[in-house]
Amino acid sequence: MSRSARATGGAFSPVAMIIAILVGAVCFAGLGLLSAYAPELKSGNNGGEHALSRAATGYGALPTLLRSLGVPVMMNRGMLTEESIDSLLVLTPGADSRPEEIENVRHDGAVLIVLPKWQAIPDAKHPGWVRTIGALSPDATLAILPDALRKNSELIARKGPATVGLRRPSGTSFGAPVKVEGLRTLSGPQWIPVVVDDQDHPVLVMHKELRTYILSDPDLINTQGLKTLAGAKTGVALIDMARTQTSPVIFDLTLHGMTRSRNLLHLMLEPPLLGMPLVLAALAVFVGFQAIIRFGPARETDRIIALGKRGLADNTAGLVRLARREHHMAAPYALLVRAAVARAIGAPRHLSDASLDAFLDRVGRTNGAADTYSSLAEQARNARTAGDLMQVARALYRWNQELTRGRQ
């Protein structure tokens, strides 16, 4: 295969290559975005005990219900700022949560801790659902609390389902009667009852020194408990009891591993570092555009120093060009053309220079040449620039063709 054939041939058309490059760029950009925002793109419907789970033991229905009532609701995946001090932070630890995880949550406002109650396994037939296999023991439930909250606390569980009417410690009815399986209550010297059951056992308590509330039974606000109108009224009333009027409700997700990761790729896709990847993307587009509009095939690299006659000719031409003496080559070139034409037309060899010039002029007039050799030789001797050299060379070439055309 020749060099030109290799340069112009290709396995793919330019359109196919452009499409492949665009598809690859889009796929690479999508992979980068998914890698940076993967934790935030998760639906969270994994059957856990958090505000994104729609399982019976989850709390996915509560944020939806609060939003429908005009309550500001947010999901927390990282550190809380000082602007959230007026918000109610809802912690929904699971059975496998550790006390230090709750201690590491920093919030200067009110905190509501909902104690876990059920042991559950995933439902193989329904993704995101769970099946309860029994209730946690009171000791296992209290074990997730830090020492300051667990000390001298007592968790009591009723046996069997019962319809419970809640009320305030003053005797005022609270919410609506709800049916709860094995209602749990919490008491202790450091707790102030806020909402009690029909047996005056505290269900919602507040710490005497801290702005911390604990809801002893999650079935009062989880998805299972909100399936009835009475349960929805009671659940909203419990949230309103712990928060101040018009304050937002923040549901924590960090206890369940849904923390927003601040990796380098994430930072580069957000201000103020967003400008750098945008500039790099623009440069890549410009480079691709330049590659597409490039004229002709890629030029193959030659030797830096040519070999043989070509190298000698190139070096000589470079020296002449460097000295700016190209026009001095016009007269010698005219003599070379004269000799070539004389051989081609069979001119007598014994003629002097003047006689040979006169002979060539007569032959040129006979053949109808546009110029005579004498005039062309005079132009060559009078050349002063490289442009004059090229003009004389073209005229001599035309004169050569006119005199030798019939003898080729």
Protein Blocks (a to p, Z undefined) as FASTA:
>chain_A
ZZklmmmgcfbdfklmmmmmmmmmmmmmmmmmmmmmmmmmpgoinopacfkbcbfklckl
mmmmmmmnopacdddfbdcdfklmmpccdddddfkbcfklmmmpccfbdcdddddfbdcd
ddfklghiacdebdcdfklmmmmpcfklmgopacdddedjdddddddfkopaehjaddde
hiacdddfkbccfbdcfkopafbdcdfkbccdcdfblklmmmklmmpmklmmmmmmmmmm
mpcehiacdddfklnopaccddfklmmmpcfklmmmmmmmmmmmmmmmmmmmpgcjaddd
ddfbdghjllmmmmmmmmmmmnopmmmmmmmmmmmmmmmmmmmnopafkbcfklmmmmmm
mmmmmnopabdfklmmmmmmmpcbfklmmmmmmmmmmmmmmmmmmmZZ
